[in-house]
Amino acid sequence: MNSRISAVDILYILGELNDEGENSSRQRFVNSYLRKIEHLEGITSDIEGVLQKHEEATTEGKAMLSKVFGDLVNRMAELAGLSVKYAPYENNEGITGIWGTGKDYSVKIAAMIPRVGQDLRKITDEALMVLSEEVEIQRPYVTIKKLAEFLNMVKQVNIPLSTVCASLSVQNNFDRKLEPIMELILLAFKREIKQNVSPVRPVSEWEKEELVDFIENRLKLPTKLFLIMLADRAKEGEELLASINEELAKNEHEKIKSPMALGAIMGALSKHYGGVKEELVIRKGKKYSLNEKYKEVIKELRDDMNRVR
């Protein structure tokens, strides 16, 4: 298979993605493209491409790319050794697949790229949500990044698939739930697991001038305010959103409509420094807080902004 062809390229070729009829565009996508990908790296690369394209897509395009995301996540599970039943795009439970062992499908999956204002009540409570990034929602989910790391380990070590399915049973904060399992795998099978399963890249501290330039010149106003509103103390999503919107209104800027958008802002912020620099914002449960190292610099920026007014 030509490595230059991606899932996004295939979507452009197909022109649409539906699962109606015996030879649907989805069947062609899954059978002629997805099932020819034999390595998890190919799937994760495609997912990165889909998420990048999703940011600039039209409403219709976003819906199509979300379908592709769901199918890519299903294929990831297949490559890890799980049996996967691809769910119809339109179904009453809002799921994208059912994962299990052999003929026993035991874990319902709802993989999606979340949208601001999306009604998640249509998704069955029995499903594990697989999201493209962290968001502010009141139900269990796992990020695609953490799931990919987990399945990468599963693929390399002979772990009973029933244990894998049990690990994915619906429970709050799946990132935390998978961590101890991954640590046990590393301790027990560190010789079998490749060195690069979960690469840890060194991160460096921000220089003051560098951080000031980054915030002042590279961030949009809502993202700047996301940092500045945390200068004094940690805040929960609703309170942080209200603080940001109050300042946006003063600047005659469009308000942020949902707390879910805070996760998107945090994800976009992280993309700017891509693991090379230390995180500026730390999220624990419902609360967002600034990295203590950089509070004073951000407070100074806030005070400068207030003086300009």
C-alpha positions as CSV (number, residue, x, y, z in Angstrom):
1,M,0.0,0.0,0.0
2,N,1.3,3.4,-0.9
3,S,2.4,5.1,2.4
4,R,1.5,8.5,1.0
5,I,-2.2,7.6,0.9
6,S,-4.0,8.5,4.1
7,A,-7.5,8.0,5.5
8,V,-8.2,11.7,4.6
9,D,-7.1,11.0,1.0
10,I,-9.4,8.0,0.8
11,L,-12.3,10.1,2.1
12,Y,-11.7,12.7,-0.7
13,I,-11.7,9.9,-3.3
14,L,-14.9,8.3,-2.0
15,G,-16.6,11.7,-1.7
16,E,-18.9,10.5,1.0
17,L,-19.0,7.9,3.8
18,N,-22.2,5.9,4.4
19,D,-23.1,2.3,5.2
20,E,-26.2,1.9,3.1
21,G,-26.4,-1.0,0.6
22,E,-24.2,-4.1,0.0
23,N,-21.3,-2.2,-1.5
24,S,-21.4,1.0,0.6
25,S,-18.6,3.5,0.7
26,R,-18.0,2.5,4.3
27,Q,-17.5,-1.2,3.3
28,R,-15.0,-0.1,0.7
29,F,-13.2,2.1,3.1
30,V,-12.9,-0.6,5.8
31,N,-12.2,-3.6,3.5
32,S,-10.0,-1.9,0.9
33,Y,-8.1,0.5,3.1
34,L,-8.4,0.0,6.9
35,R,-7.9,-3.7,6.9
36,K,-4.8,-3.4,4.9
37,I,-3.2,-1.3,7.6
38,E,-1.2,-3.9,9.7
39,H,0.6,-1.7,12.2
40,L,-0.8,0.6,15.0
41,E,1.6,3.3,13.9
42,G,-0.4,3.6,10.6
43,I,-3.6,4.1,12.5
44,T,-2.3,6.7,14.9
45,S,-0.7,8.6,12.0
46,D,-4.1,8.6,10.2
47,I,-5.9,9.7,13.4
48,E,-3.5,12.7,13.7
49,G,-4.2,13.6,10.1
50,V,-8.0,13.4,10.7
51,L,-7.9,15.6,13.8
52,Q,-5.8,18.2,12.0
53,K,-8.2,18.3,9.0
54,H,-11.2,18.4,11.4
55,E,-10.1,21.8,12.8
56,E,-10.6,23.5,9.4
57,A,-13.4,21.4,8.0
58,T,-17.0,22.5,7.3
59,T,-19.8,21.2,9.5
60,E,-20.5,18.5,6.9
61,G,-16.8,17.7,6.7
62,K,-16.5,17.4,10.5
63,A,-19.3,14.9,10.6
64,M,-17.6,12.8,7.9
65,L,-14.2,13.0,9.7
66,S,-15.8,11.9,12.9
67,K,-17.1,8.8,11.2
68,V,-13.5,8.1,10.0
69,F,-12.2,8.6,13.5
70,G,-14.6,6.0,14.8
71,D,-13.6,3.4,12.2
72,L,-9.9,4.1,12.8
73,V,-10.4,3.4,16.5
74,N,-12.2,0.2,15.7
75,R,-9.3,-0.9,13.5
76,M,-6.8,-0.1,16.3
77,A,-8.7,-2.6,18.5
78,E,-8.6,-5.2,15.8
79,L,-4.8,-4.8,15.5
80,A,-4.5,-5.3,19.2
81,G,-6.2,-8.7,18.8
82,L,-9.8,-7.9,19.8
83,S,-12.8,-8.9,17.9
84,V,-14.6,-5.9,16.6
85,K,-18.2,-5.4,15.4
86,Y,-18.4,-2.1,13.5
87,A,-21.7,-0.4,14.6
88,P,-23.9,1.3,11.9
89,Y,-23.2,5.0,11.6
90,E,-26.8,5.7,12.6
91,N,-27.9,3.7,15.7
92,N,-30.0,4.2,18.7
93,E,-27.1,3.9,21.2
94,G,-24.8,6.3,19.6
95,I,-21.9,3.8,19.5
96,T,-19.2,3.2,16.9
97,G,-18.3,-0.4,17.7
98,I,-18.5,-3.4,20.1
99,W,-15.2,-5.0,21.2
100,G,-14.7,-8.4,22.7
101,T,-13.0,-11.8,22.6
102,G,-14.0,-14.2,19.9
103,K,-17.8,-14.3,19.7
104,D,-18.2,-12.5,23.0
105,Y,-18.6,-8.8,22.3
106,S,-18.5,-7.2,25.7
107,V,-17.5,-3.6,25.5
108,K,-19.5,-0.9,23.7
109,I,-17.4,1.9,22.3
110,A,-18.5,5.4,21.3
111,A,-15.5,7.0,19.6
112,M,-15.9,10.6,18.5
113,I,-14.4,14.1,18.0
114,P,-16.5,16.1,20.4
115,R,-18.2,19.3,19.2
116,V,-19.2,22.3,21.2
117,G,-22.9,22.0,22.2
118,Q,-23.1,18.3,21.3
119,D,-25.8,16.4,23.1
120,L,-24.1,13.4,24.7
121,R,-27.3,12.1,26.3
122,K,-28.1,10.2,23.1
123,I,-25.1,8.0,23.8
124,T,-25.8,4.9,25.9
125,D,-24.4,5.0,29.5
126,E,-23.1,1.5,28.8
127,A,-20.6,2.7,26.3
128,L,-17.0,3.7,26.9
129,M,-16.4,7.1,25.2
130,V,-13.1,7.4,23.2
131,L,-12.5,11.1,22.7
132,S,-9.9,13.0,20.6
133,E,-9.0,15.2,23.6
134,E,-9.9,15.9,27.2
135,V,-13.3,17.7,27.6
136,E,-15.5,18.8,30.5
137,I,-18.2,16.1,30.6
138,Q,-19.9,14.3,33.5
139,R,-19.3,10.7,32.3
140,P,-16.5,8.2,31.8
141,Y,-14.2,8.5,28.9
142,V,-10.6,7.7,27.7
143,T,-8.5,9.9,25.4
144,I,-7.3,8.4,22.1
145,K,-3.7,9.1,23.1
146,K,-3.9,7.0,26.3
147,L,-5.9,4.2,24.6
148,A,-3.3,4.0,21.8
149,E,-0.5,3.6,24.3
150,F,-2.5,0.9,26.1
151,L,-3.3,-1.1,23.0
152,N,0.3,-0.8,21.8
153,M,1.4,-2.5,24.9
154,V,-1.4,-5.1,24.7
155,K,-0.3,-6.0,21.1
156,Q,3.3,-6.7,22.2
157,V,2.6,-8.7,25.4
158,N,0.6,-11.9,25.7
159,I,-2.2,-10.6,28.0
160,P,-5.5,-12.4,28.0
161,L,-8.0,-10.4,25.9
162,S,-10.7,-10.9,28.5
163,T,-8.5,-8.9,30.9
164,V,-8.2,-6.2,28.3
165,C,-11.9,-6.0,27.9
166,A,-12.4,-5.9,31.7
167,S,-10.0,-3.0,31.8
168,L,-12.2,-1.1,29.4
169,S,-15.4,-1.6,31.4
170,V,-17.2,1.7,32.0
171,Q,-15.7,3.5,35.0
172,N,-14.8,7.2,35.7
173,N,-11.4,8.5,34.5
174,F,-10.1,5.9,32.2
175,D,-6.7,7.6,31.9
176,R,-6.1,6.9,35.6
177,K,-7.6,3.4,35.3
178,L,-5.2,2.3,32.6
179,E,-2.1,3.8,34.2
180,P,-1.6,1.1,36.9
181,I,-2.3,-1.7,34.4
182,M,0.3,-0.2,32.0
183,E,2.8,0.1,34.9
184,L,2.3,-3.5,35.8
185,I,2.9,-4.5,32.2
186,L,6.1,-2.5,32.1
187,L,7.4,-4.1,35.3
188,A,6.5,-7.6,34.4
189,F,7.4,-7.6,30.7
190,K,9.9,-4.7,30.3
191,R,12.3,-6.9,28.2
192,E,9.5,-7.8,25.7
193,I,8.2,-4.2,25.3
194,K,10.1,-2.1,22.8
195,Q,11.9,0.9,24.2
196,N,9.7,3.3,22.2
197,V,6.3,2.1,23.3
198,S,5.7,5.2,25.4
199,P,8.6,7.5,24.6
200,V,9.3,10.2,27.2
201,R,10.7,13.2,25.5
202,P,12.7,15.7,27.7
203,V,10.8,18.9,28.2
204,S,12.4,22.2,29.0
205,E,11.4,25.1,31.2
206,W,10.1,28.3,29.7
207,E,12.3,31.3,29.7
208,K,10.4,34.4,30.9
209,E,10.9,36.3,27.6
210,E,10.0,33.2,25.6
211,L,6.8,32.7,27.5
212,V,5.8,36.3,27.3
213,D,6.3,36.3,23.5
214,F,4.4,33.0,23.2
215,I,1.3,34.3,25.1
216,E,1.3,37.8,23.6
217,N,2.0,37.0,20.0
218,R,0.9,33.4,19.3
219,L,-2.3,32.9,21.2
220,K,-5.8,34.1,20.4
221,L,-7.7,36.1,23.0
222,P,-9.8,33.2,24.4
223,T,-6.6,31.2,25.0
224,K,-4.8,34.1,26.5
225,L,-7.7,34.6,28.9
226,F,-7.8,30.9,29.7
227,L,-4.3,31.3,31.2
228,I,-4.8,34.8,32.8
229,M,-8.0,33.8,34.6
230,L,-6.1,31.1,36.4
231,A,-3.4,33.5,37.6
232,D,-4.7,33.8,41.2
233,R,-6.1,30.3,41.8
234,A,-7.4,27.1,40.4
235,K,-10.9,27.1,39.0
236,E,-13.6,24.6,38.0
237,G,-14.8,24.6,34.4
238,E,-18.0,26.6,34.9
239,E,-16.3,29.3,36.9
240,L,-13.4,29.5,34.5
241,L,-15.8,29.8,31.6
242,A,-17.7,32.6,33.2
243,S,-14.5,34.5,34.0
244,I,-13.3,34.2,30.4
245,N,-16.7,35.2,28.9
246,E,-16.9,38.3,31.1
247,E,-13.6,39.5,29.7
248,L,-14.5,38.5,26.1
249,A,-17.7,40.6,26.4
250,K,-15.6,43.6,27.5
251,N,-13.5,43.2,24.4
252,E,-16.6,42.8,22.2
253,H,-15.5,39.2,21.3
254,E,-17.7,36.2,20.7
255,K,-18.3,34.3,23.9
256,I,-17.4,30.6,24.5
257,K,-20.7,28.7,24.5
258,S,-19.9,25.6,26.5
259,P,-17.4,24.3,29.2
260,M,-16.6,21.5,26.6
261,A,-14.7,24.1,24.7
262,L,-12.3,24.5,27.6
263,G,-10.9,21.1,26.8
264,A,-10.5,22.1,23.2
265,I,-8.7,25.3,24.2
266,M,-6.4,23.3,26.5
267,G,-5.7,20.8,23.7
268,A,-4.9,23.6,21.2
269,L,-2.6,25.2,23.8
270,S,-0.7,22.0,24.2
271,K,-0.3,21.6,20.4
272,H,1.6,24.8,20.3
273,Y,4.5,23.4,22.4
274,G,4.0,19.8,21.5
275,G,5.7,18.1,24.5
276,V,8.9,20.2,24.0
277,K,8.1,22.7,26.7
278,E,6.6,22.2,30.2
279,E,2.8,22.3,30.5
280,L,1.3,25.6,31.4
281,V,-2.0,24.4,32.6
282,I,-2.7,21.3,34.7
283,R,-6.1,19.7,35.0
284,K,-7.0,17.5,38.0
285,G,-10.6,16.3,37.9
286,K,-12.8,19.3,37.3
287,K,-10.2,21.9,38.3
288,Y,-7.8,23.7,36.0
289,S,-4.7,25.3,37.5
290,L,-1.5,27.0,36.3
291,N,1.9,25.4,36.6
292,E,3.3,27.1,39.8
293,K,6.6,28.0,38.0
294,Y,4.9,30.4,35.6
295,K,2.2,32.0,37.8
296,E,4.2,35.2,38.5
297,V,5.0,35.8,34.8
298,I,1.3,35.3,33.8
299,K,0.2,37.6,36.7
300,E,2.5,40.3,35.3
301,L,1.0,39.9,31.9
302,R,-2.5,40.2,33.4
303,D,-1.5,43.4,35.2
304,D,0.0,44.8,32.1
305,M,-3.2,44.1,30.2
306,N,-5.3,45.8,32.9
307,R,-3.0,48.9,32.8
308,V,-3.4,49.2,29.0
309,R,-7.1,49.7,29.5
